[in-house]
């Protein structure tokens, strides 16, 4: 399967998301999700970060990785 910047044609990354639980990143919050969580992207992969606002630049740690997105918290 060929993966592009945004995953496969079904919107997922197969077995290899570009992030792993416990990894730390510096990200910029690009938008807000329906629940109010900030949304950042790493290699096009969506990361939900609670308690952030658009434009925030924060250091995060990945808590949970799903097929199409991940959850993180500010550290």
C-alpha positions as a Markdown table, in Angstrom:
| # | Residue | x | y | z |
|---|---|---|---|---|
| 1 | Unk | 0.0 | 0.0 | 0.0 |
| 2 | Unk | 1.3 | 3.5 | -0.9 |
| 3 | Unk | 0.8 | 6.1 | 1.8 |
| 4 | Unk | 0.7 | 9.7 | 1.0 |
| 5 | Unk | 1.0 | 12.7 | 3.3 |
| 6 | Unk | -2.5 | 12.1 | 4.7 |
| 7 | Unk | -2.4 | 8.3 | 4.9 |
| 8 | Unk | -4.0 | 5.8 | 2.6 |
| 9 | Unk | -7.1 | 6.3 | 0.5 |
| 10 | Unk | -9.3 | 5.2 | 3.4 |
| 11 | Unk | -8.0 | 8.0 | 5.6 |
| 12 | Unk | -5.8 | 5.8 | 7.8 |
| 13 | Unk | -2.2 | 5.1 | 8.1 |
| 14 | Unk | -2.4 | 1.3 | 8.0 |
| 15 | Unk | -0.3 | -0.2 | 10.8 |
| 16 | Unk | 2.1 | 2.7 | 11.0 |
| 17 | Unk | 0.9 | 6.1 | 12.4 |
| 18 | Unk | 3.7 | 8.7 | 12.3 |
| 19 | Unk | 3.6 | 9.1 | 16.1 |
| 20 | Unk | 3.8 | 6.7 | 19.0 |
| 21 | Unk | 2.6 | 6.7 | 22.6 |
| 22 | Unk | 5.1 | 8.5 | 24.9 |
| 23 | Unk | 6.8 | 10.5 | 22.1 |
| 24 | Unk | 7.2 | 14.2 | 22.6 |
| 25 | Unk | 6.8 | 16.9 | 20.0 |
| 26 | Unk | 6.7 | 20.7 | 19.7 |
| 27 | Unk | 3.5 | 21.6 | 17.7 |
| 28 | Unk | 1.4 | 24.6 | 16.7 |
| 29 | Unk | -2.3 | 24.4 | 17.2 |
| 30 | Unk | -3.9 | 24.9 | 13.7 |
| 31 | Unk | -7.6 | 24.7 | 14.5 |
| 32 | Unk | -10.2 | 23.5 | 17.1 |
| 33 | Unk | -12.2 | 20.3 | 17.0 |
| 34 | Unk | -16.0 | 20.0 | 17.6 |
| 35 | Unk | -15.3 | 19.3 | 21.3 |
| 36 | Unk | -13.1 | 22.3 | 21.7 |
| 37 | Unk | -9.8 | 20.5 | 21.7 |
| 38 | Unk | -6.9 | 22.0 | 19.8 |
| 39 | Unk | -5.8 | 20.3 | 16.6 |
| 40 | Unk | -2.2 | 20.0 | 15.5 |
| 41 | Unk | -0.8 | 17.9 | 12.7 |
| 42 | Unk | 2.4 | 15.8 | 12.5 |
| 43 | Unk | 3.1 | 14.7 | 8.9 |
| 44 | Unk | -0.6 | 15.4 | 8.2 |
| 45 | Unk | -1.7 | 13.1 | 11.0 |
| 46 | Unk | -4.3 | 14.8 | 13.3 |
| 47 | Unk | -3.4 | 15.2 | 17.0 |
| 48 | Unk | -6.1 | 16.4 | 19.5 |
| 49 | Unk | -4.7 | 18.5 | 22.3 |
| 50 | Unk | -7.1 | 19.6 | 25.0 |
| 51 | Unk | -6.8 | 23.0 | 26.8 |
| 52 | Unk | -5.2 | 24.8 | 23.8 |
| 53 | Unk | -6.2 | 27.6 | 21.5 |
| 54 | Unk | -5.5 | 28.2 | 17.8 |
| 55 | Unk | -2.0 | 29.7 | 17.4 |
| 56 | Unk | -0.6 | 28.1 | 20.6 |
| 57 | Unk | 2.9 | 26.6 | 20.2 |
| 58 | Unk | 3.2 | 23.8 | 22.8 |
| 59 | Unk | 5.2 | 20.8 | 23.7 |
| 60 | Unk | 3.1 | 17.7 | 23.9 |
| 61 | Unk | 3.3 | 14.0 | 24.8 |
| 62 | Unk | 1.3 | 11.4 | 22.8 |
| 63 | Unk | -1.2 | 9.6 | 25.1 |
| 64 | Unk | -3.2 | 7.4 | 22.7 |
| 65 | Unk | -2.9 | 6.6 | 19.0 |
| 66 | Unk | -5.8 | 5.5 | 16.9 |
| 67 | Unk | -5.9 | 4.7 | 13.2 |
| 68 | Unk | -6.8 | 8.2 | 11.9 |
| 69 | Unk | -5.7 | 10.4 | 14.9 |
| 70 | Unk | -4.0 | 10.6 | 18.2 |
| 71 | Unk | -4.6 | 12.3 | 21.6 |
| 72 | Unk | -1.9 | 14.2 | 23.4 |
| 73 | Unk | -1.5 | 16.5 | 26.4 |
| 74 | Unk | 0.6 | 19.6 | 27.0 |
| 75 | Unk | 3.7 | 19.0 | 29.1 |
